[in-house]
Amino acid sequence: MPPKKKVSAKLRKELSEYASLVRALHVTSTQDIIPHLTGSFPAPGAAVPTTEDTDAVMHAIDLRPDDENMHSPGQEGQSDINEEEEHTSKQKKPSQRPSRAHKYQRDQWSRWPMLRDHIFVPEWSLQDEVQAIAERKFGKRTQQEPLINKEAHHQAPTVSDEERDSVEEQLDEMSTDDELDQNLESLGEEKSYLPTGVARGLALESDFLLQRIFATLGAHRYCVAPAVQTRLFPMDWKAVFMALNATGVVDEQTLRVCYEKMERLHESEEQADIFHHERREQRMQHRLKELEKSIGPGIDTLHLCKNPN
């Protein structure tokens, strides 16, 4: 049995990130953030890898080149036998050509694209997620059908004049939007529900747009050396806007409006960082002045020791 090879820190880091990616993909709902952070999401039909399963992932991923490792799962036993035969034959007959394995260093060990067994179809699709957001945004109730024709609108329950007068009196006393919404619902005020056709159309359009955006970001590569083209570097929100503007996936006017909103959101954080550096610089200057005052006129008498060399 060949001795176990020592795993480098670079390889262990990559496999840890690969296991984290697999664990993040094994979810049933992308809107529930707490199970994502705690890692308590059960994966249907597959075991969810944890941070302690890095060694198992390392054994599951072969470190040989990709073109030699494209066999099916049913051929694992045969491939192991062939490997042992090749290993024994190489020990008996030394190769004529010198090995070139030391001339290059492998840059990527994990599989990409990912294996089909590592990903399963989620219970809720992206279209379902978008439709749920649209229904919640427009105040649509799932248990009540929208009013499509005029006959249904005339048959709908209406609010009496006395109730409307009481609502108007209470509107003058309202101070917050939450109290307004609660009183309108309690008094039976009509709400404009989003029709099912509009909700589905909005979900389809948003689904298509988000798929194009994700595909654009997935194909985006930074201008780096060819050896690190397979690496995906962190991308901030400004890089996302630059990639979408360059490809023309989203309208320029829409991007400009969204960029201004995002800039206002992140402006407070940037200002906080700037103020932090300014306060630190002020403290350093204050300490320097105190040091000069403590030394006084004797600062000219100080001499630096020269290097004996």
N, C-alpha and C positions, 0 to 999 in steps of 0.2 A: 504494500500500500504506500503510495507516495506521501511524503511528509506534507503536512498542512501549510499552505502558504500564508505568510503574514499579510494581513489586510492593511493597506495604507490608509491614512486619515482622509485623503481625497476620495478614495473609493467608498469608505464608510459614510462620508458626508453625502455623497451622491445617492447611495442606496437608502439612506435615511430620508432624504427628500423624496425619493421615488415611493417609499412606503407611505409617507405623508400624503403624497398626491393620490395614491390608491385609496387611502382612508377617506380623503376629502370627496372622492368621487362616489363612494359607497353611501349615498344619502338618499332619502326619499322625498325630502322637501328642502328647497334651498332658502326658504324664507325664515325657517326656524333656526335662529343663530345659536341658542344655548346648547343644543345637542352637538352642534359643530365644534364648539369650544370645549365641551366636556368629553367628546368622543364617545357618546352613549348611543349613537345611531346603530340599530341592528341592520345588517346587510342581508336582504332576502336571498337565500340560496348560496351565499358565500360568506366566509369568515372575514370579519373586518380586521385588518392588520393594525397593530398598535405600534407605539414607539419601541417596544421591547422585541418586536418581531423583525428587527433589522437583520439578525443573523439568518433567520429563515428566508428572508428575501434574498440575502446574499447567496445562499445555497440554491435558491430557485432560479436565479439569473446566472446563466453561463457566461464565463469571462472570455470565451473564445470569440473570434470575429463573427459577424452576423451571417455571412454567406455560408459558414460551416455549421450554423446552429439554427437551421430552418426546418428541422425534422418535426414530425407530428408527435403528440404525446404518446401514442401507441408504440413508437419506435425508440423509446428511451432505453429499454433493456438491450435492444440490439446495438444501439449506439454505444452503450457502456462497454459491451463485449468488444466491439471494434476498437474502442479507445485502448482497452487493455492489450489487445493484440498488437496494435500499432506501437504501444509503449514498450512491449517486450521485444518487438522486432527492431526498434530503434536502439535498444540496449545491446542486442547481439550484433547488429550491423551499423556501425557509425556512419553517418551521412557524409557524402563526399563534399557537399557544399557547406560552407559555414553558415551558421544560423544568423538571420538578420533580425531576430526579435529584439536584440539590444539596441538596434539602430533607431527605433522609434518607440514612442510611449503612447499607449492608447489614451484617447481623450474622452471616451464615453463608454461606460460599461453597461448601463441599464438599457432596456429595450425601448426604442422609439420608432414607430408608433407603439403604443402600449398593446399588450396582449388582450385578446377578446375575453379571456376568462377573468381578467382583472376589472372589467367594466360591465355593468348590467344596465338594462333600460330602466330608468327611474319610474316610479309609480305616477308621478305628476310631471307632465312635459312642460316645456317652456311656454307653450301656448296657454296651458292651464294656469300657470303662475301669472302671466300677463293679464288674463281674463279676471283672475281673482283681484288683482290690484285695481283694474279698471272698475270692477263692480264696487269695490270698497271706496274708491275715489269718488264715484258719482252717486253713491248712496243707494245702490240697488239692493233690494232684499231678494234672497233666493227663493223664499217661500211664497212670494207674491208675483204673479205674472204682470208684465207691463201692459198698459192700456194702449192698444194699437189703433182701434177704430173709434169713431165718434159715438156709436151706440154704447159701447162699454164705458166710454167716458161719461155719458149721461146717466148711466146706471150706477156710477160710483157714488159712495157716500159723500155728502157735502157738509160743510160747516155752517151752522145757523148764524144769523146776523148778530145775535147776542154774544155768541162765542167770539165772533170776529171783533166786536167792540171791546170785549174783555182782553183779547189779544193785543189790540192797539193800545189799550191802557197800560198793559204790562210791558209793551215794547219801550215805552218812555222810561220805565224804571230799570230796564235791563242795562247791565254794565259790561257783560262779557258775552262772547259768542256761544260759550258752552251752555249758559243759562238759557239763551235764546233757543238753541236746538232742543234742549230738554223740554221746554214749555210748549214748543210747536208740536213735538211728538205727543205730549200728554193731552193737548187740546184737540188732537185730530186734524192738524193742518196738513193739507195735501203736499206731497213731495214729488218732485219730478224724477221718475225712475228711468234708468237707462234701458231702452228696448234690447231684447235679446239679440236681434240682428246687428244692431250697432255695436254691442259689446263683443260679439264674435268677430265682426269685421275689424274692430280696433285691435283685438287680440291677434288676429292673423297678420295685420300690417305691422304691428309691433314685433311679433315673432319673426317675421321676415327681415325687418330692419336690424334687430338684435343679432340674428344669425349672420348677416353681412358684416356687422361691426365686429363680432367675435372672430369671424374668418379673417378679416383685415388685420386685426391685432395679432392673431396667431401666425399670419404670414409675414408680419413686420419684423425686420431684422435691422440691428444697428450696424453702422459702418465700422466693423471690427475686422481683425485678421481672419483669414479663412479657417484657421485651426479652431477657432472658438465660435464659429457660425452656428454650431448646434446648441450652444448655450443660450438660454433665455434670461436676459437680464431684467431686473426690476424696472417697471414702467410707471412713471408718475402720471398725473392727470393731464399735464401739459403735453407729454409725449403722445397720449391718446388722442388729444385734439389735433396735434400735428399730423399724425398718421391718417386720421379721418379726413382732414382737409386736403392732404396730398392725393388721396385716392378718390375723393369726390363722392363718398358714400352718403354723407349727410350734406344738406344744403348749407351754403356758406353763411347765410343770414342766421340760420338756426344755431350753427356752431358759434357764431359771434355772441348771440344772446346767452347761450349756455356757458361760454367762456367767461363772460362778465359776471354771471352768477357764481361760478366756481371761484373766480378771483376774489369776489367779496367774501366768500366763505373762508378761504385760506389766507385772507389778508390779516386777520387777527393773529393767526399763528405766526406768520412771518414777522409781524410787528413785535410780538412777544419775544421772538428770538433776537431781533435787533436790539430791543430794550435790554435784554439780558446781557448782550455783549457790551452795550454802552455802560451799564451799571458796573460790570466787571472792570472795564477800562478806567472808569472813574475811581473805583476802589484802589486800583494799582497806582494811579497818579497820586491819590491821597497818601498812600503809604510811602511813595517815593519822596513826597514833600516832607512828611514827618521824619523820614530818615535823614534828609538833608538838614533839617532843623536840629536834630539831635546831635549830628556831627559838628555843625556850626563852622566856624572859620578853620577848624583843624582839618578840614577835608583836603587842604593843599599839602599838608604834611604827610599824607598817606602815600606810600610807595609800594608799587607792585614788585614782588620778588621775580627776578629774571630767571629764565630757565637755565639750569646749570650746564646744559649741553651747549 
